[in-house]
C-alpha cells in the first residue's frame, strides 16, 4: 500500500464532501442528497472516479491502483459504519417527548396510521416481486414506515410551526414512528439471520446466530419482541444512570467525558448485537437515554454533532452512493420496482397522514400538508437500506429503488409543503410548550452535511 496515494485519495474525498454539497445547495439540493450523488460519481456503477484518481496518482507515485482502490473503498465503508452509529445516536439525542401531553390524540392517530398503512404498503410491494421472502417483506415494510426527522424539523422551524399544535403532532409522531420502524427492522434482520443460519455456527456477535433456526419455531417472533422490549427498557435506564454519573464526575473535563460517553454508546451497541438487536436500534436507544442529560450540556452536544455531522456521517452517505449502480434502473424489471415503490410509499404516507389529522380536528389542507411531511425518506431509510444490502436482504434492484425514492421524495416535498402553506396562509393553533427535538440554534444540521 502506498501511503502517499492513500493520503491524496483521502484529501480528494474530503474536498468532495466539503465542496460538492455547497455547490448543489444553490440548487436547493439537501446536503445528504449531494453526498449520495457524489458517492455515485465515485463508485463503480457510474464514473468510478476513485479508480481513475488512484490510477492517475499511481502513474506518478507507483503502486497498484486496483489494490489501492479496493483498500480505500473498504476504508470509506468502515468510516460509514461508524457514521451510522453516530447518525442514530444523534437522532436519539435530538428527541424530546415534553410536548406529548398537549397533542396526545393527534400523535396517537398519526403514529398508528402513518406506521401501519405504509408498512402494509411496503410489505405488499415487496410481496408482489418476492412473495417467498418474509424477512425482505418485513424489511421493506420498515423502510416504508420510517419518517425523516432531519427533513421535517428544519421545514417546521423555517415556517415557524415547531411550537404549534400541528407541528408538535407531526414531529413527535415522526420520532414514535421511527422507533417502531427501527424495531420492525431489528425483527426482520434477526429473522433473516435465523433463516440463513446453521446450528452452532458463529456467524456474528449475536448469540441467536448460534441457535438452530428451527429451535424457537413459531415462538421466535413473540420471544424476540419481548427481548427487544426488555433491552430497550434496561438499556435506557442503565445508559441514563451511567451517563448522569459520568457527567457529574467529569463535568470539568469535557474531552474525557465525551470519550467515556462514546464508550457507553458503543458498549450499548455491542450488547444489542450480542442478543440479536441491530446497531441502528441500540445506538438510537443510547442516544435517547442521553438526550435529557445532554440538553443541559449544550457544549458537549455540539461536540458530538461536530464529530458526527462534520466527519463520520458524510462517509455513511458517500459509501451508500458508491454502492449504488444507476445503470440497474434501466433494466426492465427494475423500472416496475422503482415505480411501484415510489407510488406505494407516496400514496400510503399521504393517505394515512391526511386521515389521521382529519380524524383529530385538523383542516383538509392541514391534513394534506401533514401527510406530505411524512413522505420524505432520508437518513434512517437510507441507513436501513444499506444494512439490508450488506446482509443480502435487498438486491441491487430494490436497493437502487430506495435510493431513487429518497431522491424524488426529499428534494420536492418540503418545497411543495412550503408553497401550500404560504399560498393558503393557514392559521395554526400554538402551544405553550417549547420547541421540539433540538434547540432552534442547533436545527438544520442535516442540510449542512
N, C-alpha and C positions, 0 to 999 in steps of 0.2 A: 504494500500500500504506500502510495506517495502522499506524504502529509501535506506537501505544498498544494497538490491538486485538490485534496480534501478541503483545505482552507479556502482555496479560490471558489470551489463549489458552494461552500457554506456562506461565504460573503455574497456570492451571486444570489443565493436563495434568500438571504436576509434582505438584500436590495429589492427583490421581487415582493417579499412580504411587506416591506415598508412603503414602496413607491406605487405598486400596482393598485392597491385599494384607494389611495389618494387620487390617482388619476381617474379611476372609474366613479369616484364619489361625485365628480362634476356631472356625471350622467345619472345620478341618484341610484347607483347600484350599491347595495349594502356591502360592507366590508367582507362578510363571510362569503357572499356570492363571488366577490372579486377574488378571494383566495381560492375558491373552488375552480374558477376559470383559470387562474394562474397555474394551479396544480394540473389541470387538463393539458395546458400547453407544455408542462414539464414532463408529463407522463408518457408512457409508451403508446397510448391509444391515439394521440394526436401528433404534436410536433416533436415529441421526445427531446425536449430542449436539454435536459440533464445529460443525455448521452452525447449530444452534439458538443456541449460545453466541455464535457470530460474528454472527448476526442481532441478538441482544439487545445486544451491545456496539456494533454499528453504529448502532442506533437512538439511542444516546446520543452516540457519538463521530463518527458519519458514516462514509462509505465503503461499498464494495460487499461485502456479506457473502459472495457467491459467489466472488469473486476471492480474498478473504482465506482462505476455507475451502480452496480448491484450493492456495493457496500454503502454508498450514500443513500440509496433508497431505503435500505434497512435502518439506517440512522434516522431518517425522516420518520419512518414508521414508529420507531422507538420513542422519539420525542412526541409523536402524535398520540401514542398510548398514554403517556404522562399528561398530555394536553387533555385527553378525555377525562382523566381523573379530576384534573383541575376544573374543567368545564362543569362537571356535575356537582363537585363540591361547592363551587361558587354559586351555582344555581340554587343549591340548598341554603347557602349563607344569605342569599338575597330574599328568601321567603319570609313572610310575616303574616300571621293569622289574626292580628288585632282587629281587623275590620269585620271578622266573621259574624259577630252579633248583629251588626247593623244591616247586613244583607244576607241573612241566613237562608231565606226562602229562595231567592233567585240563584244563590250559589248552589244549593242542593239540586235545583232543577237543571241548571247549566251543567253541573258536574256529572249528573246521571245521564242526561240526554246526549251531551257532547262527547261522552265517553262511549256509551253503549251503541248509539246509532253508527258513528264512524267505525267503531271496532267491528260491528257486524258487517258493514260495507267492505272493510278491508279483508275480513275473513272470506266473504263471498267472492270478491275479486280474485283472490289467490286460489280459492277452490275452483274457480272457473278454468284455470290453467293447470293447477296441480292438485287435483281432488284427493290424492292419496297422501299428501304431505301435511299431517296435522301440526307439527311444530312450525312449519313455514306459514301455515294459515294463522296460527296464534301470533307469530312474529309480525306478519303483515297487519293483523288487527291492532297490535300495539303501536305500529307506525302510524296508522290512520287515527288512532285515538289521541296521540300526543299533540300538544299545543306548542307554541313558541313564546315564552316569556320575553325573550330577547327582542322580539318584534312588537309584542303587544304593549309592553310598558313604555318604550320610547314614544310610540304614537299617542298613547293616552296622556303622557306627560306634555308632549308638544301641543296637544289640543286642550290642555288644562282640564282633563277629565279624571285624573287619578284620585281626586277627592270627592267625586260624585258617586251616587249610588250605582249608576250604570258602570262606571269604570271599576269600582271596587268589586262588583259582582263578576265582571269579566276577568279581572286579574286574579282573584282568589280561586275561582273555578279553574283557571288555567293551571295553577300550581297543583290543585287537588287532582285534576285530570292527568297531569304529568306523572304524579306519584302512582296513580292507578295504572297508567300505561307502562311505567317502569316495572311494576310488579308483574304485569302480564308478560313483559319482555323476559323477566327472570324465569318465569314458568316455562316459556317457550324454549329458552336456551337450555335449561336443565332437562327438559323433555327430550330435546334433540340429542343431548349427551347420553341420556339413558338409552335411547333407541339405537345409537351408534356404538355404544359401549359394549365391552366384553367383560364377563365376570372376572373380578380380580385384576383387571387391567388398570394400572395407574396412568391414566391419560391426562391428568391435570391435578391441581391442588384440591379439587373437590373430593370429599370423602364419598359422595354418592357415585363418583366415577368408578369406584372400586366395587360397586354392587352389581349383581346380575340384573339386567334390565327387567327381568320378569319377577324379581324378588318382591317388589311392592305391588305389582299388578295394578288394579283399578284404584288402590288406595294411594297411589303416588300423588295425584293432584291435591286431594284434601290435606294429606300429611305435609306436603311441601308448602301449601298455603299457610298452614299452622306454623311451620318453621320460619317462613318469611315474616309472619306477624310477630312472632316471638323475637326474632333477630332485630326487627325494626324497633320494637319497644325497648329491648335491652341495650342495643347499640346507642339509641338516642339518649337514654339515661346515663350510660357509662361515659359516652363522649362528652356530654354536657358536664358531668361531675368532674372528670379529669381536666377538661378544658377550663372550668371555673377555678380549680386549684392551681393550674399552671399559670393562668392569668394573674391570680392573686400573688403567687410567689415570684413570678418573673416579670412583673409589670415594668420594672425599671430597665430591663434588658430586652428590647423588642426583637432583636435579631435572634437571640437564643429562644425566645418564646415562639417565634414563627417556626423555627426548626422543630421544636417539640410538637407544636400543633400539626405540622406536616407529618410527623411520625405517627401521631394519633390517627390522622386521616388514612394513612397507608396501612396501619395495623388494622383499622376497621375494614378496609378493602380486602386485606389478607384473610381476616376472619370470615368475611362474607364469601369469599372464593372457597374457603375450606368447607363450607356447608352448602355449596352449590348456588350461592346468590351472586349474580354478576356484579362486577365492579361499578357499573353505572348506578345500581341501586345503593350499594354500600357507600360510594363517595357522596351521593346525594344525601343520604341519611346523616353521614358525618357532618356535612356542611349545614344541614338543617338543625342539628343539635348545637352547633357552634353559633348559629345565627343570633340568638338573643344575647350572647356574650360579646360578639364582635360588633354589634350595633352600638355598644358603649365604648368600643375601641376603634374609632374610625381610621386611625393611622395604620393599625395592623391590617384592617380590611383592605385598605388601599394598597398595602404591600402585597397581599395575596392577589389582588387584581393585577398589579404590575407584573408579577411572575407569570400569572395565567394569561391574561389578555395581551401582555406585551411580548411574551416569548413562546410559551408552550402551546397554547390553544391555536394560534395560527398554523402550527405544524400539523395539528389534527386535520384541519380542513384542507391544507395543502396535500396531505397524504391521501385524503379521500378523493380529491380531484385527480391526483396522479394515478389512482386505481380505476378511474372512470374512462371508458372507451366509448366515445360518442358514435363511432362507426357502427357499433352494435345496434344503435337505434334505427339504422337504416334497414335492418333485417325485417322482413315482412311480419314474422311472428312477434317481434318486439314492438312494432308500431301499435298493435292491438293492446299489448300490455300497458304501454305508456298512456294511450288514450283512455282505457278503462280505469287505470289507476287515478289519473287526474280527474276524470268525470266523477268517479265514485267518491273520491275524497271531498271535492268541492261541493257536490250535491248533498252529501251526508252532513258535512260540517255546517253548511248554510241552513239546511232544513232544521237540524237539531238546535242550533243556536237561536234561530228565529222563533221556533216553537217554545223553547224554554223561557225566553224573555216575554213573549206574548202571554204565556200562562201565568206569569208573575207580575203583570201590570204594566209592562213597557209598551211603547207605541210600535206600530208596524215598521216605521223607518228605523227606530232603535233596535228592533229585533233583527232587521236585515244587517245593520252595522255590526251588531254583536255576533251574528253568525259569520260575517265576513272576517271578523277579528280572530276567529278560531281557525281560519283556513291556513294561514302561513305555516309552513313546515320548515324548520331551520335546524338549530343546534342539536336538540335531543333526537330529532328524527334522523338527521344525518349520522350522528354518532351511533345510534342503534342500527341503522342500515349498514354502516361499516363493520360493526360487530357481527351482524348476520352474515355478511360476505366472508369475513375472516373464518367463521365457523362452518362455512359451506351451506348455510341455511338459505341464502339468496344467491341465485346465479347472476351472471352479468346482466341478463335481460331485466330482471326485477331490480337489481341494484341501480342500474342506469335509469330505470323508470323513476325511482325515488329521487335521484339527483335531478332529473328533469322536473319532477314535481316540486322540489324545493325552489328551483329557479323560477318557475312560472307562477308559484303562489306567493313567493316572498317579495318580488320586485313590484308587481302592480297592485296587490291588495291593499297595503297601507295607504297608497296614494288614492285609491278608489274610496276607501272609508273617509279619508280626509276631505275629499271632494264632496261626498254626500253630506257630511256633517256641516261643512261650510256653506253649501248651497241651500240646505233646508233650514239652517240657523236654529237647530233644535235647542230647547232649554232642558237642562239636566238638573235633577234634584241632588243637592250637595249633602254630604255627611259631616258629622262633627269630628270624625277621626282623621288622623294624619295620613299622608300619602303612603302607599303600599309598596312593598317589595324592596326598594332601595331608596336611600335619601336622594332628593332631587339632584343634589350636586354630584351624585355617583351614577346617575342614569345615563344610558346611551352608549356604554362601552361597547356594546355589541355592534354598533355602527362603525367603531374605530378599527377593530381587528378584522 
